[in-house]
Amino acid sequence: MSTASSSNTTTTTTTTTTTTTTTTHADIDLDGLIQSLPACKRCRECRRGCDTLLPKCRQCTKAGVDCIFYDHGRNEFLPRSYIAQLVEHVRRLSSTTPTAHSYTSPPATAPPKAESVITEQQHFDHHFAYAGDSYRYLGAEACLIKSPRRIRATLVQSPPEEDDDWRLEWTESPARNYELVKAYLKVIHPLFPIVDQNARFLGDENVPIDLTESERFSLNMIYSIGCHVFVGGDRYTTPTARHHQNALKYRYFAVEFFNRAQEYLEASTMEPTIATLRALLLFAINSLFDPKSGNIGQQIALAARLALNLEFNLEAKVEAQDVTPEDADMIRKMHLTIFSIENEIASALDRPATFPEPDSELTFDAEKPADFLCSLYRLQHRFRKGDDTVKDLLPKFDEQAKLNPGLRMTTHQTHLLVNPRWGSAWYVLEGVVAWDSIHVFLTPHWVYRAACMLIHNMPEIYGYDLIQLYTNALVVLELSSRKWPSSAALSASLTEVMSHLKTKFHPEWKDRIPNTIEYGVGIAPNSIEYALIVRV
């Protein structure tokens, strides 16, 4: 690989370039990194010397063309302007050290983009939000970037643990723990089949006492995830504020089981095995419900690397009996899970996704929910890469609610992504308040996107229907903000969008639309709040 070189550490350029010398963080040799930039594509082809100017080399600046180079890590061409944006971000971090309560607003001048398509002409707009004591990457199409109100979300305080009214008498017992296992196997396992249902610690209430540390880790992670999706039978009857408190308590127990699992983490991830890959994926699934428990992007990236290592020459290993057919099938299922979770994040937050698609054919068989789910995310992935032909492959809307709840919501979200029309948004906002819907931290982003789509098409929709669907969105965002505080920003932005477009279109029913949803008791048995109170 030829590398561009520069004789001076400080290089002055025309108005279309920037200087490369900067004061950086003590741990980052930014100048050294810039000097190691590879030669651009044009200079390579013309066999000319290339420099390290940003955002374009001198030759490309004179020619008035994009300056792009080949990134071997991502296996694609990237513009040097992408590197320039990263450099500017490092400069900002070097000049101001963020505190735990700081918030970095994205550039106000970021241009709007169409759906992200990886091409040589793509403009990479990167945005970073400070959350959970670290910076989180958001693509230009992420809802928190596009929303008119980019505010720091207000944390909704949970009742104090010492409050006697809040306390839940929890006596840990085999029967109670097994209820959590059953919740996991019913809700999560069909979509992400990464555990062996016949494992000795999942069979019944009587858990063996001689479990390995890896088994204890998996069991406690299953308990933790089960707490996020568990719905007790009595919570379907007369919901009051008590039911919301119960939901808070189960989230508290989820953290307790998660912390207990950490005691066995090191022993569970020492070797590059299926058990280690399972541990990483259990982490990632848990992060879908509790994103502050870990960096889900890093978890999936580690899982992807390990999965590719386990898949290498897999067929030959099976033939040589080094790997059992059962283990080979488990690796295949884990591949589906990694691809699904990575693209679930990528579509909602407009992030890149690099894990390869499975080799199998697309399938939309409801009897194979994991393959169905992965196929939906394969369509989303292809569409984000610029393949419009996926529109012809979309399965039908689940109008009769016959699909697995997770499949139903993802099917409607896929339609909204591929065909961003108010009809698709309608199905998203209907499905999100269904009795059996399970929400993850990305759900509010889809709710906001769907609600904005409906509001912008206000004149085409019957007023009563729009009010109902808009209320659905506000309820979901309000209740979600109690679990994921960033949803409060989306809720505030949504009310501003509605207020602006009511002024623009002047609908007859404008005075009937709610501005906010107040949480309280006395909820009607058939109301939206009734359906959601036991979920969030």
N, C-alpha and C positions, 0 to 999 in steps of 0.2 A: 504493500500500500504506500503510495507516495504521500508525503505529508507536507503541507504548506509551511513555509518558513518566513520569518521576518527578521530583519537585521536589528530593528530597534524595539525596545520594550514599550515605547510610547509611539503611536502612529497617528498622525493627523490626517484626516480624510476630508472629502467634500461634504456638502450638507446632507448627502444621502447616506453617510456612514457615521459610525461612532468611534471613539477612541477605545483602545483595548485595555488601558491601564486603569485600575480602580482600586480603592481601598476595600479589601474584602475581610471576611471573617478570618480569624487567626488560623483556623483549621483548614482553610481552603486556599490553595494556590491557584487563584482564578487566572492569572496571567499565564501560568504554565499550562493550564488546561486549554486556554484559547490558542496558545502556540502549537498545540498538538492537533488542531483541527485538520482533518483530511482535505486534500485538494478537491475543489468542486468538480462537478460533472463536466461542465463546459471546458474548463482548463485542462482536464484530463484528455478530453477528445481533441482539443486543439493543440495538445502537447506544449502548453505554455506554463510558465511559472505562476503559481497561485499564492496569494497572501492570506493573512488571517483577519482581514478587516470584517467588521460586522455592521449592518446585516448582509452586506454583499462584498465580494472581493472586488478589486479595482477593475479587472477585466469585465466582469458582469455589470458593474456600474456603468462603464463606458458603453457597453452594448445595450444597456437598458433592458436586461433580461433577468429573470429570477436566478438566484444563485443557490443551487441545490447540491447536496452531497449524499452519498449512499451510506446509510446507517446499517452496519452489519448486525448489530444487536436486534434491530427491529425488522431487518430484511426489507427495507423500503427507502425511497428517496425522501429526504427532509429538506426544507428550505433553511438557509442560514439565519433567516429572521427568527426561526424557532429558537436557535441558540442565543440570539440577541435578547429575546424575551426572558430566557432563563438567566442570562447575565444580569439584566436589569432587576430581576427579582432578587438575586443574591445581593446586589448593591443595596436594595431597599432593606433587606434583612440586616445587612452590615451596619447601616446608618441608624437603625432603631431596633432596640431589643424589645420584643413584645413581652408584656406581662400576662399573667394568667387571665386578665379580664380585658385584654386588648382585642381589637377587631380590625382586620385589614380589609378595606373595601376594594373590590375589583376595579380595574381601570374604567372610568366613566366613558372613555372614548372607544371602548371595545365595539367593533362593528358587529351587527347581527349577522348570523350565519344560517345557511340552510343546513339540513341534516349533514352530520359529519361524514365526509367521504375522503378516504385516504388517496389523494392524487398528488402529482408533482406540483400542482398549482394551489394546493390547499394552504390556507392561512391558519396557523396554529395560534389560537387565542387561549391563553392559559390564565386561570384565575385561582387564587388560593384564599381559603377562608380559615381563620384561626378558630379551632374548636377542639375541645377535649385535650387542651395543653399541647396541641401540635397543629401543623398546617395541613389542611386537607385540599386535595386537588379537585377542581370542578371544571368541566368543559364549558365552552361558550353557550351550549344549549341547555345547561343545567337550569332547573327552575329557579334556584336561589340567585342565579346570575341574571336571568331575564326578568325577574319580578321587579316591579317598580319600587318596592320598598325593601331595600337590603339592610335590614336591621339586625342587631344582635338579639337573638331570641331571649326572652325572659324565662328563667327557669321556674317551673311550677313546683312549689315545695310540696313534698309529701308530708303527711302527718307525722309528728315526732314519735319515735318508737316508745317513749315513756308514757304516751297518752293511753290511758286504760281503755278508752273507747276504740282505739285503733288496734290494740293488741289482738292477735289471733292465737288462740290456744292450739299450738301445733305440737302434738306428741308424735314424734317420728315412729312409724310402725311399718312393717313389711307391706301391709295392705295399702297404706297411703302412698308409699313409694311406688308400689306397683301400678297405682292409678296414673302416676306420672309416666311410667313406662308405656302404658296402654295409650295414653294421649300422644306420646311421641310416635309410636308405631302406627297409629291411626292417621295422624295429620302429616307428619314429616316423612316417615319412611317410604310411602308410595312415591313421593317426588324425588327424594334423595336416598336411594337404597344402599347406604354405605355400611350398614351393620348387618350381622347375621341374625335373623329373627330366631334361629334355633340355638343361639348362644346360651350357654348354661346359666348365665346371670339374667336372662330376659324371659325365661320360660314361665315362671310363676312368682308368687310372693316369697318363696323360700330361696333366698339368695345364698349360694354356698359361702362358707366362711374362708375358704382357701383360695380366694380370687387372686390373680396376679395383679401387679401394680397397673399394668396396661388395662386390664379388665375393670379395675376400680376407677381408673380415669374415665373410661368410656361410660361406665354406669352413672357416675356423678354428672358427667356432661349431658347424658340423656335425661337425668332428673332435672337439670337446669333448663334445658330446652323444653322439657315437658311442662315446667311451670309457666312458660310463656304462652303455651297453647292450651293449657288445661282449663276446662269449663266445668265446674261442679253442677250437678243436676238441679239443685235448689236455686241456682242463679238464673234459671230460665223463667221463674215464676213472677215475682213482684219486685222488680229492680228498684232499688232506692240508692241513696248515697252509700249505704253499707256495701253494696256490690262493687262499687268503684273502689272502696277501701280494700275489699278482698283482692281485687286485681293488683293493687299496690303491694299487698302482703305477699302475693305469689311472686311478684317481681323481686321482692326482698329475699324470698326463699331461693329464687333462681340464682341470685348472687351468692348466697350461702353455699349452694351446691357447686357453683362454679369455682369458688375459692377452695372448696374441699378437693375438687378435681386437680387444682394446681399442685397439690402436694405430691401427685403422682406423675406430673408432667415430664420431668427429666427422664425418669425411668421408662416412660412410654414413647419417647422420641429419640432414643439413642441410636437406633439402627435404621437404615433406609428400607423399611418394610411396609407391608400393607397396613399393619397396626399403626405405624407412625403416620401414614397417609390418612388413615381414619381419624386419628387424633387431630390433625390439621383441619380436616373437613368438619369435624364436630365443632372446633373453634369457630370456623367460618359461619356455620349455620347459626351458632349462638350469637355471633356478631350481627346477623340479620335482624335480630330482635333487640340486642343490646350493643349497639355499635361502639360504645365507650369501653366495652370489655376488651377490645383489641383492634388492631388495624386490619380490617377485612381484606384490604388490597394486598397487604404483605402476606397474609395467611393464604390467600388464593395463589399468589405468586409462588410461594414455597411449595404448596401442594402441586402446582402445575409442574414444577421442576422435578419433584420426586416422582410424579405419575409418569412423566416421559422417560425417566430412568427405569422405572419398573416395566414399562411397556416395550422397552428396547429388546428386539429379537424375542418377543414373547411367544410367538408360535413355535419357534425352535425349542424354547425352554419347556413348553408343554409337551412337545414330541419327545424330548429327552427326559421327560418326567421330573424335571427340576422344579416345575410349577404345576400344581394340580389344576384340572379344568375349573374347579370351583373358585380357586384363587384368580384364575384368568378372567372368569366372568365377573368377579368382584372388582378387579381392576377396570374392566370395561364400564361397569356401573359408576365407579368413581370418576372416570373420565367424563361421563355424562354430567355428573354433579358439578365438577369443576367448571365445565363449559357453561352450564346453566347459571351458576352463581356469578361467574365473571361477567357474563353478558347481561345479567339482571342489573348489575351495578353499572355497566357501561352504557346501557340504554337510558337509565334514569339520570345519571350524572354526566353523561356525554364524555366518558373516558374511553381510552383505547382498550381493545381486547385482543390478546395475541395467542391464546391457547387454541390449538387446531381443532377443527370440527371432527367429530367421530367419523369413522369410515362407513358406518351403516347408512342405509337409505332413510330419508325422511319418513316418519310415520306419525299418523294422528289417530292411533288406536287407543280408545279410552281404557282398554284393558291393560295397556302398557303406559301408565302415567309418566314414568321417568323418561321414556323415549319420546313421548308426546311433548313433555315440557321442554326437553332439549331441542326437539325439532322446531318449536316455536322460537326459541332463542337463536337457533341457526338461521331462521328467516330474518329475525331482527339484525343479526350480525351481518348477513349478506346485504340487507337493505342499507345499513350504515356504511357499508363499503361501496355503495353505489349501484347495487343490482336491483333494478326496478321490476325484474321478472318475478320476484317473490310475491308480488301482488296476486298472481295467478295461482299461487300455491297455498294461500291462506285457507285454513279451515273455517267453517261457518261459525257465526256467533252462537253461543250456547244460550239460546232463547228459553229453553225449557229447564235450565239449571240441572242438567243431567251429568255434567262433568264433575270430576274432583274439584273442590273449591279453588285450589291453587291453579289448576289448569284453566278453570273458567276465567279467573281474573287475568292470568297471563295471556289467554287467547284474546280477550278484549283489549288489553294493553298493546298487544302486537298489532291489532287492527288500527288502533289509534296512532301508533308510530308509523305504520306503513301507509295508511289512508287517514291522514289527519283531518277528519270531517266531524261535524257535530253529531252525526249518527253514531260514529264509533265512540265518541265521548259519552254519549247517552248510556251505552252499555257499561262503560267503565264505572260511572257514578251510580248505576243501579246495582251492579255486582258488588261494589265495595261495601254496601250496607246489608248484604245478605246475611242471614243468620250464621251460616257456617264459614263466612269469610275470615281469614287469618291475615292480619296486617304485619308487615315488616317495616323497617325504618324508611324504605324506599316508597312505600305505598302513598304517603302524602304527596310525593312529587308527581305521581301519576294523577292523583285527585286534582291537584292544582292545574296540571296541564289540561285535563279534561274539562274542568270548570271554565277555564279561560277560553277554550275552544267554543263552548256553548255560549258564553257571554258575548263573544265577538260575532256570533251568528244570531243574536237576539231577535232581529226582525223575522227570522224564519221559523221560530219555535213558538208554540202555543204558550201563552204566559203562565198558566198554572203549572205546566210541566217544567218550565224553566225555573220557577220558584221552588218546586219540589226538589229538583236536581241540584240547584244551587245550595239549598238548605242541606242536602245530603253532604255536599262538599264542606260546608262550614262546620257541620257536626263532626265529620271525620277529622278535619284539621284541628278543631278545638280539643277533641279528646286525644288526638295524637300528640298534641303539644304537651300533655301531661307525662308522656313517656319519652318523646323526642322533641326537645325544646325548639329546634329549628322550624318545626311545623307552625309555630306562632308567627314567624316571619311570613310564611306562605299564606296563612290565614289573613294577616293584616294586608298583604299585597292583594289578595283576592277581593277583599272588600273595596279597596281603592279602584281596582279594575272595574268592578260592578258600578261603583259610584260614577266613575268617568263615563262609562258607556250608557248609563241611564240618562245622564245629562245630554249625551249625543243623540240618542234615539228617542227619548221621551216616551217610553211605553206607557200605556194606560194604567198598568198595574205597578208603577214604579214605587208608590207609597206602601205597597204590601210586602216588599222585599225586606228581609231582615238584614241588619248590618252586622250583628254578632249573634252568637248562640251562647246563652247563659246556661251553665250547667247547674242543675238543681234536682230536687226531689219532686215527687208527684208526676212521674213520667207516664204517659198513656201507654197501655199495653201494646198497641200496634204502631207506636211512633218509631221514628228513626233512632232516637236516643235509646229506646228500649232494645233495639237490635244491636246497638254498638256498645252499650255500657258494660256488657260482660266481655267485650273483646279488647278494649283499650285500657 
